[in-house]
């Protein structure tokens, strides 16, 4: 299930009001650029999982590419987590990345 909140305030309220069972793994994703470089990072507090990936310069990559790369990092965290986690919730701040993955087979350009 994919859920996209309408605005940042609503998303934060929903996140802060959500309680998860001990069998739920939460993964937070963020892609960013700084000083001409683009990267992706994922964090899961339950398993102290931190993964990051350097993509390259902002002349070769953009933030959208980093946001997409995060999904592979999230999958790596989820797959390497203990089997006691039976559900995984991924938090991402890029509607474009979510919608892009949800409409596979429809490429632009």
N, C-alpha and C positions, 0 to 999 in steps of 0.2 A: 504494500500500500504506500502510495506517495501522497504526502500532505504538504501543501504550500500555504503558509499563512499570508494574509494580504499585506501586512506591514511588519516592521521590525518590533514595534511595541507589542503587538498581538503575539508574535512568535516568542518573544521573551516571556510574556505572561504565561503562555501555554507551556513552554519549557519548564519554567520555575514551578508551575502547578502540577507537573506530571511526576508521579512516583512510579518507580520501576521495581519489579520483583528482583530478588537476588540472582535470578537466572537470566536477566536482561543485560546485555553488553551494550554500552553507549560508546559511540565513536564520534568525535568532533573533527571536522575537516576544514582546512583553510588553505587557499592558494594565495600567493602574494608576490609582489615585485618590490625590490628595493635596490637602489643604486645601480639600476640597469640590469638586474638579474631576476629571474623568475624561478619560483620553487613552490613546492606543495608540502603540507605537513598534516598528519593525523595524530590524534591523541585519544587514548581510552583510559580513563582514570581507574577503572576496576582492575585492569591487568597491568597497570603502569606501562602500557604500550605507547611508544612514541616512534613514529616513522616519518621520515622526511626524504624528499627527492629534489635534487637540483636539476632543473630542466635546461637552463642555459641563459643566454642574454635576451634582453627584451627586443632585440633585433630579430631573433629567431623564434621566440615564443611569446605568448601573451597570457594574461591571467586566466582566460578561459581554458587554455591548454593545461594550466596548473590545476584548475578545478576538476577537470576530467581525470588527470593523473591521480588525484586523491582517491578516486573510487578503487583503483587497484591497491593503493596502500591500505585502505579500509578493509578490503577483502583479505589482504595478508594478515592484518591484525585479527580479524574475525576467525580466519582459518587456523591461526596459531594459538588461539585462546583455548582454555580448558573446555572440555565438552559439557561442563556443567552449565555453560551459557547456551540456552536453547533459543534465544531471541536476540536480535541485534537491531538497535536503532541508530541510524546515522543522522547526524546534524550537519547541515551544510548551508552556507549563506549565499549560494549562487543559484537563483531560479533558472538562469540560462542553462547551466550544467544539468540540472534536474530535468528540465523540459527536453533538452537535447538527448539525454539518454532514454527518456520515455517515448521519444518519437523516432526510434531506430528505423533505419531504412529510408528516412527522408533527409537527405543531405542537401545543404544549400550550395549554391555555386555550381 
